[in-house]
């Protein structure tokens, strides 16, 4: 338990004790009025206890440090919850959840969120008249969308509600930004202008800035995922024509020398090609990724011969159902086939996977020609943008995107000794 949490728990316990002393001493004072037999010493002790407890409760709850601490704690809790909600995107459902979350922490009677055209969420008074998806109808909201200024509204006329709305007579409107663009508003409505204090204005402005930052962060994350997915599709499009041409030639030659094997390869190739196009989904089971890699290798083995390349597996059956990013192992095996093959002799490639503290290690190793340290490290640099560099960057980016920044990729290689690529997927075995 950290120091802040311990201090917060201590203050809560102290507040409860003081409240109990206040109630008990108050009861004794009231009782003494109706029971003169109670001694003066008891009255004195009760009176002193009541006064001290009351003063301490007022101090603990109204001193600036305590107020700021409570406000900070509230904002932190809200920040955590709203970020989780905005992962769903800014739509009617998520906006409604955020409004419901914000209403209790302000003195407002209603909280609303809009985009540039519609009410996205509304909770509080007049909720029935402001359903999600309804058009924006207040003049002040449209003005804020136009100029990006925070507005404090002290009369119903400034708000621009229809005359039928009598209960909401003041408000605060805060613009929501995505970069320089104004994408919507966050609105707080009150019964009276007297309820809008400097604290309420500062809180509204802070919440608006918080939401703008979170919306931008979520959209940036989505853009990064989209870019990674597009890189994956580009990588698939890049390798498929070469691989397609070589595999068709291999199958064509086998139709004369080994028709049964040619038919089997043709069926497997249809399955492989379809899976390659479909496997751009988020995550797939490790067993499917390994099966796809094994299919790929069978075509390369048919092309080069079993005396030239061999693939071995060392994967625990219990790990086969772990979810991993698709198209992650095959590019590494393909690289070994294309670049590690010696002029003579046999290339051995091995895929290994093992568990370590709820995390997953995957290793693709070979005993091929290897590369020097500078070449191997270039593969992990962001500027690597050709061939295997694209594949390595794509694998790395998707690992980080799905399993966090503690996940990583390591490459070890030496000339004449082979290459080993290790992928570390942090907490991959922990189910959501």
C-alpha positions as CSV (number, residue, x, y, z in Angstrom):
1,X,0.0,0.0,0.0
2,X,1.5,3.4,-1.0
3,X,1.9,6.4,1.2
4,X,-1.0,8.3,-0.4
5,X,-3.4,5.5,0.1
6,X,-2.3,5.0,3.7
7,X,-2.8,8.7,4.4
8,X,-6.2,8.7,2.7
9,X,-7.3,5.7,4.8
10,X,-5.9,7.3,8.0
11,X,-7.9,10.5,7.3
12,X,-11.1,8.5,6.7
13,X,-10.7,6.6,9.9
14,X,-10.0,9.8,11.9
15,X,-13.0,11.4,10.3
16,X,-15.2,8.5,11.4
17,X,-13.8,8.6,15.0
18,X,-14.4,12.3,15.3
19,X,-17.9,12.0,14.0
20,X,-18.6,9.3,16.6
21,X,-17.2,11.5,19.4
22,X,-19.3,14.4,18.1
23,X,-22.5,12.4,18.1
24,X,-21.8,10.8,21.5
25,X,-20.9,14.1,23.2
26,X,-23.9,15.8,21.6
27,X,-26.2,13.2,22.9
28,X,-24.8,13.7,26.4
29,X,-25.3,17.4,26.2
30,X,-28.9,16.9,25.1
31,X,-29.5,14.4,27.9
32,X,-28.1,16.7,30.5
33,X,-30.8,19.2,29.7
34,X,-33.5,16.7,30.6
35,X,-31.6,15.0,33.4
36,X,-30.2,17.5,35.9
37,X,-28.7,14.6,37.9
38,X,-25.9,14.3,35.4
39,X,-22.9,15.9,37.0
40,X,-21.2,19.1,35.9
41,X,-18.0,17.3,35.2
42,X,-19.8,15.2,32.6
43,X,-21.3,18.3,31.0
44,X,-17.9,19.9,30.9
45,X,-16.2,16.9,29.3
46,X,-19.0,16.5,26.8
47,X,-19.0,20.2,25.9
48,X,-15.2,20.2,25.4
49,X,-15.3,17.0,23.4
50,X,-18.1,18.3,21.2
51,X,-16.3,21.5,20.5
52,X,-13.0,19.9,19.7
53,X,-14.5,17.2,17.5
54,X,-16.6,19.8,15.6
55,X,-13.6,22.1,15.0
56,X,-11.4,19.2,13.8
57,X,-14.1,17.9,11.4
58,X,-14.5,21.4,9.9
59,X,-10.8,21.7,9.6
60,X,-10.3,18.3,8.0
61,X,-13.1,18.9,5.5
62,X,-12.7,22.6,4.6
63,X,-8.9,23.3,4.8
64,X,-7.5,24.0,1.3
65,X,-5.1,21.1,1.3
66,X,-7.8,18.6,2.1
67,X,-10.2,20.0,-0.5
68,X,-7.5,19.9,-3.2
69,X,-6.5,16.3,-2.2
70,X,-10.1,15.2,-2.5
71,X,-10.5,17.0,-5.8
72,X,-7.3,15.5,-7.2
73,X,-8.4,12.0,-6.1
74,X,-11.8,12.5,-7.7
75,X,-10.2,13.7,-11.0
76,X,-7.8,10.7,-11.1
77,X,-10.6,8.3,-10.6
78,X,-12.6,9.9,-13.3
79,X,-9.6,10.0,-15.6
80,X,-9.1,6.3,-15.2
81,X,-12.8,5.4,-15.8
82,X,-13.4,7.8,-18.7
83,X,-10.3,6.5,-20.6
84,X,-11.6,3.0,-20.3
85,X,-15.0,4.1,-21.6
86,X,-13.5,6.1,-24.5
87,X,-11.6,3.0,-25.7
88,X,-15.1,2.1,-27.2
89,X,-14.9,5.3,-29.3
90,X,-16.9,8.5,-29.0
91,X,-20.4,7.4,-29.7
92,X,-23.9,7.7,-28.1
93,X,-23.3,4.8,-25.7
94,X,-19.9,5.8,-24.4
95,X,-21.0,9.5,-24.2
96,X,-24.0,8.5,-22.1
97,X,-21.7,6.5,-19.7
98,X,-19.3,9.5,-19.3
99,X,-22.2,11.9,-18.6
100,X,-23.5,9.5,-15.9
101,X,-20.0,9.4,-14.4
102,X,-19.5,13.2,-14.4
103,X,-22.8,14.3,-12.9
104,X,-22.2,13.2,-9.3
105,X,-18.9,14.9,-9.0
106,X,-20.3,18.4,-9.9
107,X,-23.1,20.5,-8.5
108,X,-24.7,20.5,-11.9
109,X,-28.3,19.3,-12.5
110,X,-27.5,17.9,-16.0
111,X,-24.4,17.0,-18.0
112,X,-24.3,16.7,-21.8
113,X,-21.8,15.8,-24.5
114,X,-22.2,16.8,-28.2
115,X,-20.4,16.3,-31.4
116,X,-20.6,19.1,-34.0
117,X,-24.2,18.3,-34.9
118,X,-25.9,16.0,-32.4
119,X,-26.4,15.4,-28.7
120,X,-24.3,12.3,-27.9
121,X,-25.0,12.0,-24.2
122,X,-27.3,13.7,-21.7
123,X,-27.9,12.8,-18.0
124,X,-30.0,14.8,-15.5
125,X,-32.9,17.2,-15.6
126,X,-34.6,17.3,-19.0
127,X,-33.0,14.0,-20.0
128,X,-36.2,12.8,-21.7
129,X,-36.1,15.9,-24.0
130,X,-32.5,15.4,-25.0
131,X,-32.1,11.8,-26.3
132,X,-28.9,10.6,-27.9
133,X,-28.8,11.5,-31.6
134,X,-31.0,14.6,-31.3
135,X,-29.9,17.7,-33.1
136,X,-28.2,20.4,-31.2
137,X,-30.7,23.1,-30.4
138,X,-29.0,25.7,-28.1
139,X,-27.5,28.8,-29.6
140,X,-24.7,28.9,-27.1
141,X,-23.5,25.4,-28.0
142,X,-23.3,26.3,-31.7
143,X,-21.3,29.5,-30.8
144,X,-18.8,27.5,-28.8
145,X,-18.4,25.0,-31.7
146,X,-17.7,28.0,-33.9
147,X,-15.2,29.9,-31.8
148,X,-13.9,27.4,-29.3
149,X,-14.5,29.6,-26.3
150,X,-15.6,28.4,-22.9
151,X,-19.0,30.0,-22.0
152,X,-20.5,30.7,-18.6
153,X,-24.2,31.2,-19.1
154,X,-26.1,33.1,-16.4
155,X,-29.6,33.4,-17.9
156,X,-32.0,31.1,-19.8
157,X,-31.7,33.5,-22.8
158,X,-28.0,33.0,-23.0
159,X,-28.4,29.2,-22.9
160,X,-31.0,29.3,-25.7
161,X,-33.3,26.6,-24.3
162,X,-36.9,26.6,-25.5
163,X,-39.3,28.6,-23.2
164,X,-40.7,25.3,-21.9
165,X,-37.5,24.6,-20.0
166,X,-37.9,26.2,-16.6
167,X,-35.6,24.2,-14.3
168,X,-32.2,24.9,-15.9
169,X,-31.3,28.6,-15.8
170,X,-27.5,28.6,-16.0
171,X,-24.7,26.6,-17.6
172,X,-21.0,26.1,-18.5
173,X,-20.0,25.0,-22.0
174,X,-16.5,23.7,-22.7
175,X,-15.2,22.9,-26.2
176,X,-13.7,19.5,-26.9
177,X,-10.7,19.5,-29.2
178,X,-8.7,17.1,-31.3
179,X,-5.6,19.0,-32.1
180,X,-6.8,22.4,-33.5
181,X,-10.2,21.0,-34.5
182,X,-13.2,21.5,-32.3
183,X,-15.0,18.2,-32.4
184,X,-17.8,18.8,-29.8
185,X,-18.7,20.2,-26.4
186,X,-19.0,19.2,-22.8
187,X,-21.9,21.0,-21.0
188,X,-23.0,21.5,-17.4
189,X,-26.4,22.9,-16.6
190,X,-27.5,24.4,-13.2
191,X,-30.8,25.6,-11.6
192,X,-29.3,29.0,-10.7
193,X,-26.3,31.2,-11.6
194,X,-25.4,31.2,-7.9
195,X,-24.4,27.6,-8.2
196,X,-21.7,28.4,-10.7
197,X,-18.6,29.0,-8.6
198,X,-15.0,29.5,-9.7
199,X,-14.4,25.9,-8.5
200,X,-17.2,24.7,-10.8
201,X,-15.8,26.6,-13.8
202,X,-12.2,25.3,-13.1
203,X,-13.6,21.8,-12.7
204,X,-15.6,22.0,-16.0
205,X,-12.5,23.4,-17.9
206,X,-10.3,20.7,-16.4
207,X,-12.7,17.9,-17.4
208,X,-13.0,19.3,-20.9
209,X,-9.2,19.3,-21.3
210,X,-9.0,15.8,-19.8
211,X,-11.6,14.4,-22.2
212,X,-10.0,16.1,-25.2
213,X,-6.7,14.6,-24.4
214,X,-8.2,11.1,-23.9
215,X,-10.2,11.2,-27.1
216,X,-7.0,12.3,-29.0
217,X,-5.0,9.5,-27.3
218,X,-7.5,6.8,-28.2
219,X,-7.7,8.0,-31.8
220,X,-3.9,8.1,-32.1
221,X,-3.8,4.5,-30.8
222,X,-6.5,3.5,-33.3
223,X,-4.5,5.2,-36.1
224,X,-1.3,3.3,-35.0
225,X,-3.2,0.0,-35.1
226,X,-4.6,0.8,-38.5
227,X,-1.2,1.7,-39.8
228,X,0.2,-1.5,-38.5
229,X,-2.6,-3.5,-40.1
230,X,-2.0,-1.7,-43.4
231,X,1.7,-2.5,-43.2
232,X,0.8,-6.2,-42.6
233,X,-1.4,-6.2,-45.7
234,X,1.4,-4.5,-47.7
235,X,3.8,-7.1,-46.5
236,X,1.4,-9.9,-47.5
237,X,1.0,-8.3,-50.9
238,X,4.7,-7.9,-51.3
239,X,5.7,-11.5,-50.6
240,X,2.8,-13.4,-52.1
241,X,3.6,-12.8,-55.9
242,X,7.2,-14.2,-55.5
243,X,6.1,-17.1,-53.3
244,X,3.0,-17.8,-55.6
245,X,5.2,-18.0,-58.7
246,X,7.8,-20.3,-57.1
247,X,5.1,-22.6,-55.6
248,X,3.1,-22.9,-58.8
249,X,6.3,-23.9,-60.6
250,X,7.1,-26.5,-58.0
251,X,3.6,-28.0,-58.1
252,X,3.7,-27.9,-61.9
253,X,6.9,-29.9,-62.0
254,X,5.6,-32.4,-59.5
255,X,2.5,-33.2,-61.7
256,X,4.9,-35.1,-64.0
257,X,7.2,-36.7,-61.4
258,X,4.9,-37.2,-58.4
259,X,1.2,-36.5,-59.1
260,X,0.0,-37.5,-55.7
261,X,2.3,-35.1,-54.0
262,X,1.3,-32.4,-56.4
263,X,-2.4,-32.9,-55.6
264,X,-1.7,-32.7,-51.9
265,X,0.5,-29.6,-52.3
266,X,-2.2,-27.9,-54.4
267,X,-4.9,-28.6,-51.7
268,X,-2.6,-27.3,-49.0
269,X,-1.7,-24.3,-51.0
270,X,-5.4,-23.3,-51.4
271,X,-5.8,-23.6,-47.6
272,X,-2.6,-21.6,-47.0
273,X,-3.4,-18.8,-49.4
274,X,-6.9,-18.4,-48.0
275,X,-5.6,-18.3,-44.5
276,X,-2.9,-15.8,-45.4
277,X,-5.6,-13.4,-46.7
278,X,-7.9,-14.0,-43.8
279,X,-5.4,-13.9,-40.9
280,X,-5.1,-10.2,-40.7
281,X,-7.5,-10.3,-37.8
282,X,-6.4,-9.1,-34.4
283,X,-5.2,-12.3,-32.7
284,X,-5.2,-16.0,-33.5
285,X,-4.3,-19.1,-31.6
286,X,-0.6,-20.0,-31.6
287,X,-1.4,-23.4,-33.0
288,X,-3.0,-21.8,-36.1
289,X,0.0,-19.6,-36.6
290,X,2.3,-22.6,-36.4
291,X,0.1,-24.7,-38.7
292,X,0.2,-21.9,-41.3
293,X,4.0,-21.6,-41.0
294,X,4.3,-25.4,-41.4
295,X,2.2,-25.3,-44.6
296,X,4.5,-22.5,-45.9
297,X,7.6,-24.6,-45.1
298,X,6.2,-27.7,-46.9
299,X,6.1,-25.8,-50.2
300,X,9.7,-24.5,-49.7
301,X,10.8,-28.1,-48.8
302,X,9.1,-29.4,-52.0
303,X,11.0,-26.7,-53.9
304,X,14.5,-27.2,-52.4
305,X,14.3,-30.8,-51.3
306,X,14.3,-32.5,-47.9
307,X,18.0,-32.9,-48.0
308,X,18.5,-29.1,-48.0
309,X,16.1,-27.7,-45.4
310,X,14.4,-29.1,-42.3
311,X,11.9,-27.6,-39.8
312,X,11.7,-28.8,-36.2
313,X,9.1,-27.8,-33.5
314,X,9.4,-27.6,-29.7
315,X,6.1,-26.1,-28.5
316,X,4.2,-27.3,-25.4
317,X,0.7,-28.4,-26.2
318,X,-0.6,-26.3,-23.3
319,X,0.5,-23.2,-25.2
320,X,-1.3,-23.9,-28.4
321,X,-4.3,-22.0,-27.4
322,X,-2.5,-18.8,-26.4
323,X,-3.6,-15.9,-28.6
324,X,-0.8,-14.2,-30.6
325,X,-0.7,-11.7,-33.5
326,X,-1.2,-13.4,-36.8
327,X,1.6,-13.6,-39.4
328,X,4.3,-13.4,-36.8
329,X,6.3,-16.6,-37.1
330,X,6.1,-17.3,-40.8
331,X,8.1,-14.2,-41.9
332,X,10.9,-15.2,-39.6
333,X,11.0,-18.8,-41.0
334,X,10.8,-17.4,-44.5
335,X,13.7,-15.1,-43.9
336,X,15.8,-18.1,-42.8
337,X,14.9,-20.0,-45.9
338,X,15.7,-17.0,-48.2
339,X,18.8,-15.7,-46.5
340,X,20.4,-18.3,-44.2
341,X,20.7,-21.2,-46.6
342,X,24.4,-22.3,-47.0
343,X,25.8,-23.2,-50.4
344,X,26.2,-26.8,-49.4
345,X,24.6,-29.0,-46.7
346,X,21.4,-28.8,-44.9
347,X,19.7,-25.8,-43.2
348,X,18.0,-26.6,-39.9
349,X,15.3,-24.3,-38.6
350,X,13.6,-24.6,-35.3
351,X,10.5,-23.0,-33.8
352,X,10.4,-23.1,-30.0
353,X,7.8,-21.6,-27.5
354,X,7.8,-21.7,-23.7
355,X,6.1,-20.0,-20.8
356,X,7.8,-17.8,-18.2
357,X,5.8,-16.1,-15.4
358,X,2.6,-15.9,-17.5
359,X,4.5,-14.5,-20.4
360,X,5.3,-16.2,-23.7
361,X,8.7,-16.7,-25.4
362,X,8.8,-17.6,-29.1
363,X,12.1,-18.4,-30.8
364,X,12.9,-19.0,-34.4
365,X,16.5,-20.2,-34.8
366,X,18.7,-21.6,-37.7
367,X,22.2,-22.9,-38.2
368,X,22.7,-21.0,-41.5
369,X,25.2,-18.6,-42.8
370,X,24.3,-15.9,-40.2
371,X,25.2,-12.2,-40.3
372,X,27.4,-9.7,-38.5
373,X,26.2,-7.7,-35.5
374,X,25.6,-4.5,-37.5
375,X,23.3,-6.3,-40.0
376,X,21.3,-8.0,-37.2
377,X,20.8,-4.7,-35.3
378,X,19.7,-2.9,-38.4
379,X,16.7,-5.1,-38.6
380,X,15.4,-3.7,-35.4
381,X,15.8,0.0,-36.3
382,X,12.7,2.1,-37.2
383,X,14.3,3.2,-40.4
384,X,14.4,-0.4,-41.7
385,X,11.8,-0.2,-44.4
386,X,12.6,-2.8,-47.0
387,X,12.1,-6.5,-47.2
388,X,12.7,-8.2,-43.9
389,X,12.9,-4.8,-42.2
390,X,9.2,-4.2,-42.9
391,X,8.4,-7.7,-41.5
392,X,10.5,-7.2,-38.3
393,X,9.1,-3.7,-37.7
394,X,5.5,-5.0,-38.2
395,X,6.0,-7.9,-35.9
396,X,7.5,-5.6,-33.3
397,X,4.8,-2.9,-33.5
398,X,2.0,-5.4,-33.2
399,X,3.7,-7.1,-30.2
400,X,3.9,-3.8,-28.4
401,X,0.3,-2.8,-29.4
402,X,-1.2,-6.0,-28.0
403,X,1.1,-6.8,-25.1
404,X,2.6,-3.5,-24.0
405,X,6.0,-1.9,-24.1
406,X,7.7,-4.5,-21.9
407,X,7.3,-6.9,-24.8
408,X,10.3,-7.0,-27.2
409,X,12.2,-8.7,-30.0
410,X,15.9,-9.8,-29.8
411,X,18.1,-10.8,-32.7
412,X,21.4,-12.7,-32.2
413,X,23.5,-13.8,-35.1
414,X,27.1,-14.7,-36.0
415,X,28.7,-15.3,-39.4
416,X,28.8,-19.0,-40.1
417,X,26.9,-19.9,-36.9
418,X,23.3,-19.0,-37.6
419,X,20.7,-16.6,-36.3
420,X,18.2,-16.6,-33.4
421,X,15.2,-14.3,-33.2
422,X,13.3,-14.2,-29.9
423,X,9.9,-12.7,-29.3
424,X,8.8,-11.9,-25.7
425,X,5.1,-11.4,-25.3
426,X,4.5,-9.9,-21.8
427,X,1.6,-11.5,-19.8
428,X,0.3,-13.3,-23.0
429,X,-1.0,-16.2,-20.9
430,X,-3.1,-14.0,-18.6
431,X,-6.7,-14.1,-19.8
432,X,-8.7,-10.8,-19.9
